[in-house]
């Protein structure tokens, strides 16, 4: 018999404190300095492979700005109106209209002194965007977000488990790293499913339970493919 699971786990939101820095200490320092007004450059473009932490950093910047009583917004898939801090994720996916909007917002915020953060999967030079927008994104500070090592991912998983109120054993961590996706968001998503599964069964998170989570995910994908066939 499966019980309904109440949402009693702690709320989690990307912040600078729960970002595993790895090789991104300089980038983290630059973002924090820009938010406090210490840095002169107010347009920052960050790039890297999917799951490297770009979205986490943009959302952390917005959270930090809002805590400092600034108007700040995080956008993905659309371009918001200019405000004190604007963070635009996944610029690679923007259509022609959105690219024009972002180009205009860049110019307006450059004049007003606002802070504009933009992320993409490649460096500005290789972005498949309007040439004028691509050029402007390259004018500001540009940083590549460095991916985490397995040791750093293990640290992130352990800390995430602690924040959700359970202990992650070394065996579970290593199994997840060997058999899970390579990107940290994917690993954290599986960890959340393991937490929910263990709570439903009133059992501690273990490798056998983690294997059940993987089997359930595989069955879900298989059934979904069969239904769409």
C-alpha positions as CSV (number, residue, x, y, z in Angstrom):
1,X,0.0,0.0,0.0
2,X,1.4,3.4,-1.0
3,X,0.9,6.4,1.2
4,X,0.4,9.9,0.0
5,X,3.4,12.0,0.7
6,X,3.0,15.4,2.3
7,X,5.4,18.1,1.1
8,X,7.3,18.5,4.4
9,X,10.8,18.8,3.1
10,X,12.5,22.2,3.5
11,X,12.1,24.7,0.7
12,X,15.1,25.0,-1.5
13,X,16.2,27.9,-3.7
14,X,19.5,28.4,-5.5
15,X,21.7,30.8,-3.5
16,X,25.4,31.6,-3.4
17,X,25.7,29.7,-0.1
18,X,24.4,26.4,-1.6
19,X,26.4,26.7,-4.9
20,X,29.3,24.4,-5.0
21,X,32.0,26.7,-6.2
22,X,34.6,24.3,-7.6
23,X,36.8,26.2,-10.1
24,X,34.4,29.2,-10.2
25,X,35.6,31.2,-7.3
26,X,36.6,34.2,-9.4
27,X,33.2,34.2,-11.2
28,X,31.4,34.0,-7.8
29,X,33.4,37.0,-6.5
30,X,32.7,39.0,-9.7
31,X,29.0,38.4,-9.4
32,X,28.9,39.4,-5.7
33,X,30.9,42.5,-6.4
34,X,28.7,43.5,-9.2
35,X,25.6,43.1,-7.1
36,X,27.0,45.4,-4.3
37,X,28.1,48.0,-6.9
38,X,31.8,47.5,-6.2
39,X,32.4,46.3,-9.8
40,X,32.1,48.9,-12.6
41,X,31.1,46.3,-15.3
42,X,27.3,45.7,-15.0
43,X,26.8,43.3,-18.0
44,X,28.0,39.8,-17.4
45,X,27.7,36.8,-19.8
46,X,28.3,33.3,-18.4
47,X,28.4,30.1,-20.5
48,X,28.9,26.4,-20.2
49,X,27.5,23.0,-20.8
50,X,24.0,22.1,-19.6
51,X,23.9,21.4,-15.9
52,X,27.1,23.2,-15.0
53,X,25.3,25.7,-12.8
54,X,24.4,28.7,-15.0
55,X,20.8,28.8,-14.0
56,X,21.7,28.4,-10.3
57,X,24.0,31.4,-10.4
58,X,21.5,33.6,-12.2
59,X,18.8,32.7,-9.8
60,X,21.2,33.2,-6.9
61,X,21.9,36.7,-8.1
62,X,18.2,37.6,-8.3
63,X,17.7,36.2,-4.8
64,X,20.6,38.2,-3.5
65,X,19.4,41.4,-5.1
66,X,15.9,41.0,-3.8
67,X,17.2,40.4,-0.3
68,X,19.0,43.7,-0.7
69,X,15.6,45.3,-1.6
70,X,16.4,45.7,-5.3
71,X,13.9,45.0,-8.1
72,X,15.2,41.9,-9.8
73,X,13.8,39.3,-12.1
74,X,14.9,35.9,-13.6
75,X,13.6,35.1,-17.0
76,X,13.8,31.9,-19.1
77,X,12.2,31.8,-22.6
78,X,11.2,35.5,-22.5
79,X,12.7,39.0,-22.1
80,X,11.3,41.0,-19.1
81,X,11.1,44.7,-18.7
82,X,14.3,46.4,-17.5
83,X,14.7,46.7,-13.7
84,X,17.6,47.0,-11.2
85,X,18.8,43.4,-12.0
86,X,17.7,41.3,-14.9
87,X,18.9,37.7,-15.4
88,X,18.1,36.1,-18.8
89,X,18.8,32.4,-19.0
90,X,19.3,30.3,-22.2
91,X,19.9,33.1,-24.7
92,X,20.6,30.4,-27.3
93,X,17.0,29.5,-27.5
94,X,15.7,33.0,-28.2
95,X,13.7,33.6,-31.4
96,X,14.2,36.7,-33.5
97,X,11.7,38.9,-31.6
98,X,13.2,38.0,-28.2
99,X,16.7,38.8,-29.5
100,X,15.6,42.3,-30.6
101,X,14.0,42.8,-27.2
102,X,17.2,41.7,-25.4
103,X,19.3,44.0,-27.6
104,X,17.1,47.0,-26.7
105,X,17.1,46.1,-23.0
106,X,20.9,45.8,-23.1
107,X,21.2,49.4,-24.4
108,X,18.6,50.7,-21.9
109,X,20.2,49.1,-18.9
110,X,23.7,50.1,-20.0
111,X,22.5,53.7,-19.9
112,X,20.5,53.4,-16.7
113,X,23.2,51.5,-14.8
114,X,21.2,48.4,-14.2
115,X,22.8,45.0,-14.0
116,X,22.2,42.5,-16.8
117,X,23.1,38.8,-16.5
118,X,22.8,36.5,-19.5
119,X,23.7,32.8,-19.9
120,X,24.2,30.5,-22.9
121,X,25.7,27.2,-23.8
122,X,28.6,28.7,-25.8
123,X,30.9,31.7,-25.8
124,X,29.6,34.9,-27.4
125,X,31.7,34.3,-30.5
126,X,29.9,31.1,-31.3
127,X,26.3,32.1,-30.4
128,X,23.9,31.8,-33.3
129,X,22.3,35.1,-32.6
130,X,21.9,38.5,-34.3
131,X,25.4,39.9,-34.9
132,X,24.7,43.1,-33.0
133,X,23.4,41.2,-29.9
134,X,26.3,38.7,-30.0
135,X,28.8,41.6,-30.2
136,X,27.2,43.4,-27.2
137,X,27.2,40.3,-25.0
138,X,30.9,40.0,-25.7
139,X,31.6,43.6,-24.7
140,X,30.9,42.9,-21.0
141,X,32.6,40.4,-18.7
142,X,32.5,36.9,-20.1
143,X,33.0,33.8,-17.9
144,X,32.8,30.1,-18.6
145,X,31.2,28.2,-15.7
146,X,33.6,25.3,-14.9
147,X,32.0,21.9,-14.4
148,X,32.4,20.1,-11.1
149,X,34.6,17.1,-10.5
150,X,33.1,13.9,-9.1
151,X,34.4,14.7,-5.7
152,X,32.8,18.2,-5.8
153,X,29.5,16.6,-7.1
154,X,29.6,14.2,-4.1
155,X,30.0,17.1,-1.8
156,X,27.0,18.9,-3.4
157,X,24.9,15.8,-3.1
158,X,25.8,15.3,0.5
159,X,25.0,18.9,1.4
160,X,21.7,18.8,-0.6
161,X,20.7,15.7,1.4
162,X,21.5,17.4,4.7
163,X,19.4,20.4,3.6
164,X,16.5,18.1,3.0
165,X,16.9,16.5,6.4
166,X,18.4,13.1,5.6
167,X,21.9,11.4,5.6
168,X,23.4,10.3,2.4
169,X,25.8,7.4,2.7
170,X,29.1,7.0,0.8
171,X,27.7,3.9,-1.0
172,X,24.6,5.7,-2.2
173,X,26.6,8.7,-3.4
174,X,29.1,6.6,-5.4
175,X,26.3,4.5,-7.0
176,X,24.5,7.6,-8.0
177,X,27.6,9.1,-9.5
178,X,28.4,5.9,-11.4
179,X,24.9,5.3,-12.8
180,X,23.2,8.7,-12.8
181,X,23.4,11.5,-15.2
182,X,26.6,13.5,-15.3
183,X,25.1,16.9,-14.7
184,X,24.4,18.1,-11.2
185,X,20.8,19.1,-11.6
186,X,20.0,15.6,-13.0
187,X,21.7,14.0,-10.0
188,X,19.9,16.3,-7.5
189,X,16.6,15.4,-9.1
190,X,17.2,11.7,-8.6
191,X,18.3,12.4,-5.1
192,X,15.0,14.2,-4.4
193,X,13.1,11.1,-5.9
194,X,15.1,8.8,-3.6
195,X,14.2,11.0,-0.6
196,X,10.5,10.9,-1.5
197,X,10.6,7.1,-2.2
198,X,12.3,6.4,1.2
199,X,9.7,8.6,3.0
200,X,6.9,6.7,1.4
201,X,8.3,3.4,2.5
202,X,9.5,4.6,5.9
203,X,13.0,3.4,5.1
204,X,16.4,5.0,5.1
205,X,17.8,5.9,1.6
206,X,20.0,3.0,0.5
207,X,21.5,1.6,-2.7
208,X,18.6,-0.9,-3.1
209,X,16.0,1.9,-2.9
210,X,18.1,4.0,-5.3
211,X,18.0,1.0,-7.8
212,X,14.2,1.0,-7.4
213,X,14.1,4.7,-8.3
214,X,16.1,4.1,-11.4
215,X,13.8,1.2,-12.4
216,X,10.7,3.3,-11.8
217,X,12.2,6.1,-14.0
218,X,13.0,3.6,-16.7
219,X,9.4,2.1,-16.5
220,X,7.9,5.6,-16.7
221,X,9.9,6.4,-19.9
222,X,9.1,3.1,-21.5
223,X,5.3,3.5,-20.8
224,X,5.4,7.0,-22.0
225,X,7.1,5.9,-25.3
226,X,4.5,3.1,-25.7
227,X,1.6,5.5,-25.2
228,X,2.9,7.9,-27.8
229,X,3.6,5.2,-30.3
